[in-house]
Amino acid sequence: MSVAPGAMTIEPWVIPLGGIVAYSVWVFVRAAVLQRRRREAFAEFCLIRGFKFDPQHPEGERRFRDVFEDFQKGNEESWQNAITGTKNGAPFTAFEYVWTERRAPYFRSGLIWERDDVSLPRFELWPEGWASRIAEVVGMQDVDFSESPEFSRAYHLTGPNEPAIRALFTPEIREFLAVTPDQHVTGGGRFLIWWSATLLPPPSGFDEWLEQGDHVRRRFFKQ
C-alpha cells in the first residue's frame, strides 16, 4: 500500500510509547480517585465517631521527628489522613506517612499517644528477623532478657539508655509482647508510637485496629 505524498506517517516506536504514556496517566488518575474515595470514607467515619479527620497537613509530623526517625525521610507533604480522637480516655493521633526513595514508595501508619506526666527512655522495638540477626553479628545493640527468652527471640530492642529500657520493659510488658507477635513500637519522652509499614486500615477495620493499638498503649502508659 502506497502512502500519498504529504500524508502523515507514524513511526512504529510511537505506538508503544503512546501506550506507556496512556497507562501512566490511567494509573495516576486511578490512584487519585482511590485516594479521594478513601478520604471521603474516613471523613464520614470520623463524623460518626466524633473524631477529627485531617486529610493533608504539611509537616504534621514535625513534633515527633526526634522520636521517630522515619519522619525525617519524607517531605512536607508526606503526613496525611490524620485522625485524632480519644480511646478509653486516652487522646490519640492516627496517621499515614508516605515517601519515595529511588522511585520506590514507603508507607508508615500508626497511632501516637502523648502524655506530659511521663518521660519514656528512647527505644525502638520491632520483630526479630534475619536482617536484625545479621546486624547483631556485626555488633548492633539488641537488649535481651535472659529471664524472658520468648520475648528476646521474638523482638529486637534498642536504645541509647539500656538500664532505663530494662526498667521500662517490665515482666508484664515482655509477656504481653511475647504472645502478641509482630509489634512495632517506638517511644521517647512523652510520646509513644505504635506503627506498621502499611497504610491505615479502611473505616470498616479501624475500630478493631484502634483497639489493638490501645492494648499496647495501656502496657506503657498506665492510667
N, C-alpha and C positions, 0 to 999 in steps of 0.2 A: 504494500500500500504506500503510495507516494504522499508526501506532505506538500501542501500548496506553499508556494513562496510566501514568506512573511508570516506563516502560521506559527503559533507558539508551540514549542516542544517542551516536554518535561523530562528532565534527566532522571534515570532510574533511581538514583540515590535520594531524590527529593521525596519520593513516596514514603519510604520507611521513616525518613526524618520527620515528615509531617505526622505520621502515626505516633511517633515518640512524643512529639510536642502535644498532640491531642490527648494522649494518655496522661501526660504530666498535668495538663490543665484539669482533666477529669479527676485525678487523684487529689489535687489541691481543692477543687470545688467540693468534692465529696467530704474531705476532711473538715472543711469549713461548715458544711451543712450538719455533719455529725456533732461537731463542737457546739453549734447553735442549739441543736436539739437537746444535747446533754445539759447545757446551761439553762434552758427553759425548764427541763425536768427538775434540776436542782433548785431553781428559783421557786417552783410550785411546791416542792417537798419542804423547803425551808419555811415557806409561808405557813404551811400546815403545822409544822413542828414548833414554830416560834423561834427559829434560828435566823441568823443574818447571812445572806449569801453575797459574796463579792467576787464577780467573775474575773476581774482583772485589776490588780493593784500593783503598779510598778514599784519594785523594790520592797514589797511587803514583807520579805524575809530578812530585811536589814537587821532587825533587833536580835535575830537568832544566829547570825553568821558566825560569831565567835564560838558557839556551841556546836554547830553542825557544819562541818567543812564543805559538804556538798552544796550548801547555799552560796559558796564563793565561786562556783563553776559556771553559773548561768549569766544572764544579763538582766536588765531592768524589767524585761517582760516575762521572765521565767516563772514568777509566782502567779498562780491562777486558781480559780474555782475554790476560793477560801470560804469556809463555813464556820461561823462562830456561834456558840451556844453554851448551854450548861447541861451536864450529865451527872446525876447523883450528887448534886450540889457543887460540882467542880466545873469552872469555866474551861472551855476547850477551844482550840482552833484547829480545824481540819484543813489540809492544804494539798495542792498539787504543785510540783516544781519540775519544769521541763527545760532541758538544754541539749545542745548538739556538740559533739566532738568528732572531728574527722567525718562529718556527714552522717554520723550515727546518733540517733535520738536516745536520750537517757531520761528516765522518769523517777520521780520520788513522790510519794504521797504518805500522809500520816496524820498524827494528832500531836499537838503541842499543848502542854499544861504549864502554867506559871503560878508560882506561889512565892510571895515575898517573905514568908516566915521560914523558909528552908534555904539551905545552901548545899547543893549536891557537889561532890567532887566530880571533876571532869572524867567521863568514862564513855567508852563505846563498846557495845555488845552486839555480836552478830553470830549466826550459825557457823559452827566449825565446818571447814571444808578443805579440799586439797590445797587451795591457794594459801590459806592461813597456816596449814601444817608445814608447807614449804617455807613460809615466812618465819615460822618458829625455828626451823633448822638453821636459818641464817641469822638468828638472834633477835627476831621481833618479839616484843613482850606479849605474854599471854598469862593473865592472872588465873592460876589454877588453885583448886581447893582439894587437898588430899582427902578430906572428910566428905566431899561431895563428888565422887568420880563420875556419876551420871551427868551432872551439870558440866563438869570440866570437859568431858568428851563431846558434849553437845554444842558448847559455845566457846567463842573466842572473846576474851575480855581484856581490855587495855585501857590505860590512862596514866597520867603523869604522877599521881599520888597513890601508890599501891596500898599503903596502910589504910588510907581513907576509903578506898574502894573495897578493901576487905571488910572494913567495918560496915559499909553500906549494904553489901551483899550478905544479908543475914541468912541463916538456915532456911527461914520461911521463903525468902525470895529465891534462893537457889533451888529449893524443892519445887516451887511453882514453875520456874523456868525449865527444870529438867523434864517435867511432864507436859510442858506446853512448848513444843518444838517450833523452830524457825522464827523466832522473835528477833527483831532489830530494835534496839533501844539505845538512845544517846542522852546523856544528861550533863548538866553543869550549872552551878549557881542555882538560880530559881527556876530553871527550865528543865522539863523532861519531854523527850521526843520519842514517839513510837512510830516507826516508819517501815515502808517496803519499797521495792524498786518497781512499782506499778503506778497506774492511775487510780484515782478514787473509785470505790465500788459505785454502782448505779444506785439511785434512790431506793430501789427495791431491796438492796442488801446493806444499806447504810446503817440501819439501826443495829443489826447483828454485828457489823464491823465495829461500830462505836462501842458496843458492849464488850467486845473482845479487848479493845484498847483500854477501856476503863478498868478491866481486870488487872492489866499491867500497872496502870496508874495507881491503883489502890495499894499495890505492894510497896511502891516507892514513896508515895505521898500519903501518909496516914491522915485520916480526918481529924 
